[in-house]
Amino acid sequence: MKGGVKTEEIMRGALGYLKRSGKLEKGRIYSHVGVFQIPTYPKLLTVTDAAVNPNPDLAQKKMILENALMVLRYLNIPKPKVAIISAVETRNPSVESSILAGLLAEEYENRDDCIVEGPLSLDVAIDPHSASEKNYKGRIQGNADVLVMPDIEAGNVVYKTLTVSSGAYLAGVVAGGGIPIILASRGDSSRSKLASICLACIVAMRQGNFGEAEKK
């Protein structure tokens, strides 16, 4: 668990250990999954990635999304609605994140375990009134379960805005590489840090159980 150190310091040490010990699966990446409880939102909202991958490409975004879906499965959240966030709701060549969002959503069109749409602006993703006013025709009408952010800057701004200005609590874990890492911000509340410990324990136990099942 991260204490009074910078994120890059704990991640560098953790990744170095996992690589040396052969515990980092080839082709997998770590990404931060933050599960927020927001007073004004009717359900849990997951935000990813706000802490680890600075500017993910399409392949990395897919792995970031898969890590988030894994965590939500462990929390028994069925068929989550995933919004791939950009500044606009249509693909615009001058907004790179909108192009990547559209391509990622296309890859998940036929998935039965989740609903993935993008590009979506933040208001359409989490505010039903905005979705209605903008005449958005998709299935995510301001009721997203997951926000996949375009980059670490946007993710970090949303993370800090929710925790500092919106009275939100969160459970945050870095998942995807085998051993979950608790990566709470130094400014997070004690409640959020305790929730993050609990989430990391759930991920560790469920990964262990599934790993044994797969071996059998």
C-alpha positions as CSV (number, residue, x, y, z in Angstrom):
1,M,0.0,0.0,0.0
2,K,1.3,3.4,-0.9
3,G,2.1,5.7,2.0
4,G,3.9,9.0,1.9
5,V,5.8,8.3,-1.4
6,K,5.2,9.3,-5.0
7,T,3.2,6.9,-7.2
8,E,6.1,6.3,-9.6
9,E,8.3,5.2,-6.7
10,I,6.0,2.4,-5.5
11,M,5.1,1.4,-9.1
12,R,8.7,1.2,-10.1
13,G,9.5,-1.1,-7.1
14,A,6.5,-3.3,-7.6
15,L,6.9,-3.8,-11.3
16,G,10.6,-4.5,-10.8
17,Y,9.8,-7.2,-8.3
18,L,7.1,-8.7,-10.4
19,K,9.3,-8.9,-13.5
20,R,12.3,-10.4,-11.6
21,S,10.1,-13.0,-9.9
22,G,8.2,-13.9,-13.2
23,K,4.8,-12.9,-11.7
24,L,4.0,-10.2,-14.3
25,E,2.0,-11.9,-17.0
26,K,3.3,-11.1,-20.5
27,G,1.0,-8.8,-22.4
28,R,-0.7,-7.5,-19.2
29,I,-0.5,-4.0,-17.8
30,Y,-1.3,-2.5,-14.4
31,S,-4.0,0.2,-14.3
32,H,-5.8,2.1,-11.5
33,V,-9.4,1.3,-10.9
34,G,-11.2,3.7,-8.7
35,V,-14.7,2.8,-7.4
36,F,-16.5,5.9,-6.2
37,Q,-19.5,6.3,-3.9
38,I,-20.9,9.8,-4.8
39,P,-23.7,11.4,-2.8
40,T,-25.5,12.6,-5.9
41,Y,-25.1,9.5,-8.0
42,P,-27.5,6.5,-7.6
43,K,-24.9,3.8,-7.8
44,L,-21.2,3.1,-7.7
45,L,-19.1,4.8,-10.4
46,T,-15.8,3.4,-11.6
47,V,-13.1,5.7,-13.1
48,T,-10.0,4.4,-14.9
49,D,-7.1,5.1,-15.4
50,A,-6.3,8.0,-13.1
51,A,-2.9,7.1,-11.9
52,V,-0.7,4.7,-13.8
53,N,-0.8,4.9,-17.7
54,P,-0.1,8.5,-18.9
55,N,-1.3,8.4,-22.5
56,P,-2.6,4.9,-23.4
57,D,-2.9,3.9,-27.0
58,L,-5.8,1.7,-28.3
59,A,-4.3,-1.6,-27.2
60,Q,-3.6,-0.2,-23.7
61,K,-7.0,1.3,-23.4
62,K,-8.5,-2.2,-24.1
63,M,-6.4,-3.7,-21.3
64,I,-7.4,-0.8,-19.0
65,L,-11.0,-1.6,-19.7
66,E,-10.5,-5.3,-19.2
67,N,-8.9,-4.6,-15.8
68,A,-11.9,-2.5,-14.7
69,L,-14.4,-5.2,-16.0
70,M,-12.5,-7.8,-13.9
71,V,-12.8,-5.7,-10.7
72,L,-16.5,-5.2,-11.3
73,R,-17.0,-8.9,-11.9
74,Y,-15.4,-9.5,-8.5
75,L,-17.9,-7.0,-7.0
76,N,-20.8,-8.9,-8.6
77,I,-21.8,-5.9,-10.8
78,P,-23.5,-7.6,-13.9
79,K,-23.2,-6.2,-17.4
80,P,-21.7,-2.7,-16.5
81,K,-22.3,0.2,-18.8
82,V,-19.0,1.6,-19.9
83,A,-18.6,5.1,-21.3
84,I,-15.4,5.9,-23.2
85,I,-14.9,9.5,-22.4
86,S,-13.9,12.3,-24.8
87,A,-14.8,16.0,-25.2
88,V,-17.4,15.2,-27.8
89,E,-20.1,12.5,-28.6
90,T,-19.0,12.0,-32.2
91,R,-15.7,11.1,-33.8
92,N,-13.8,14.2,-34.7
93,P,-10.4,14.0,-36.4
94,S,-9.1,17.0,-34.5
95,V,-9.9,15.3,-31.1
96,E,-7.7,12.2,-31.0
97,S,-9.5,10.7,-27.9
98,S,-12.8,10.7,-29.8
99,I,-11.3,8.5,-32.6
100,L,-9.8,6.1,-30.1
101,A,-13.0,6.0,-28.1
102,G,-15.0,5.1,-31.2
103,L,-12.6,2.3,-32.2
104,L,-12.6,0.8,-28.7
105,A,-16.4,0.9,-28.6
106,E,-16.5,-1.0,-31.9
107,E,-14.4,-3.8,-30.5
108,Y,-17.0,-4.4,-27.8
109,E,-20.1,-4.2,-29.9
110,N,-20.9,-7.9,-29.7
111,R,-19.9,-8.5,-26.0
112,D,-22.7,-9.9,-23.8
113,D,-21.0,-9.1,-20.5
114,C,-20.9,-5.3,-20.9
115,I,-22.3,-2.3,-22.8
116,V,-19.6,-0.1,-24.2
117,E,-20.2,3.2,-25.9
118,G,-18.0,6.1,-27.1
119,P,-17.0,8.7,-27.6
120,L,-19.1,10.2,-24.8
121,S,-18.7,13.5,-23.0
122,L,-18.7,13.3,-19.2
123,D,-22.1,14.9,-18.8
124,V,-23.9,12.5,-21.2
125,A,-22.2,9.6,-19.4
126,I,-23.4,10.5,-15.9
127,D,-26.2,13.0,-16.2
128,P,-29.6,11.8,-17.6
129,H,-30.8,15.4,-18.2
130,S,-27.7,16.2,-20.3
131,A,-28.2,13.0,-22.3
132,S,-31.8,13.9,-23.0
133,E,-31.0,17.5,-23.9
134,K,-28.3,16.4,-26.3
135,N,-30.7,13.8,-27.8
136,Y,-28.2,11.0,-27.3
137,K,-29.5,7.8,-28.7
138,G,-27.3,5.2,-27.1
139,R,-28.0,2.9,-24.2
140,I,-25.9,4.9,-21.7
141,Q,-28.3,7.8,-20.8
142,G,-26.4,9.4,-17.9
143,N,-26.3,6.1,-16.1
144,A,-22.7,4.8,-16.7
145,D,-21.1,2.3,-14.3
146,V,-17.6,2.9,-15.7
147,L,-15.8,5.9,-17.1
148,V,-12.7,5.1,-19.2
149,M,-10.7,8.4,-19.3
150,P,-8.8,9.6,-22.3
151,D,-5.5,10.0,-20.4
152,I,-4.1,10.3,-16.9
153,E,-4.6,14.0,-16.8
154,A,-8.3,13.9,-17.4
155,G,-8.6,10.9,-15.0
156,N,-6.7,12.6,-12.2
157,V,-8.8,15.7,-12.5
158,V,-12.0,13.7,-12.3
159,Y,-10.6,11.7,-9.4
160,K,-9.6,14.8,-7.4
161,T,-12.8,16.7,-8.2
162,L,-14.9,13.9,-7.0
163,T,-13.0,13.4,-3.7
164,V,-12.3,17.0,-2.9
165,S,-15.4,18.8,-4.2
166,S,-18.2,16.3,-4.4
167,G,-18.0,14.5,-1.0
168,A,-17.2,11.2,-2.7
169,Y,-15.5,8.2,-1.1
170,L,-13.7,5.7,-3.1
171,A,-12.0,2.3,-3.1
172,G,-9.0,2.4,-5.4
173,V,-6.7,-0.4,-6.5
174,V,-4.1,-1.0,-9.2
175,A,-5.0,-4.2,-10.9
176,G,-4.1,-6.3,-13.8
177,G,-0.6,-7.5,-13.1
178,G,-1.2,-10.2,-10.6
179,I,-0.7,-8.7,-7.1
180,P,-3.1,-5.8,-6.5
181,I,-1.5,-2.5,-5.2
182,I,-3.4,-0.1,-3.0
183,L,-2.7,3.3,-4.5
184,A,-4.7,5.9,-2.5
185,S,-3.8,9.5,-2.8
186,R,-2.0,11.0,0.2
187,G,-4.9,13.4,0.5
188,D,-7.6,10.7,0.5
189,S,-9.7,10.2,3.7
190,S,-9.2,7.4,6.1
191,R,-12.5,5.9,5.0
192,S,-11.3,5.8,1.4
193,K,-8.0,4.2,2.4
194,L,-9.8,1.5,4.4
195,A,-12.2,0.9,1.5
196,S,-9.2,0.6,-0.8
197,I,-7.6,-2.1,1.5
198,C,-10.9,-4.0,1.4
199,L,-11.1,-3.8,-2.4
200,A,-7.5,-5.0,-2.8
201,C,-8.3,-8.0,-0.5
202,I,-11.3,-8.9,-2.6
203,V,-9.2,-8.7,-5.8
204,A,-6.4,-10.8,-4.3
205,M,-8.8,-13.5,-3.0
206,R,-10.9,-13.7,-6.2
207,Q,-7.8,-13.8,-8.4
208,G,-6.4,-16.6,-6.3
209,N,-9.6,-18.6,-6.4
210,F,-10.0,-18.2,-10.2
211,G,-6.4,-19.1,-10.6
212,E,-6.8,-22.4,-8.7
213,A,-10.0,-23.2,-10.7
214,E,-8.3,-22.6,-14.0
215,K,-5.5,-25.0,-13.0
216,K,-8.0,-27.8,-12.3
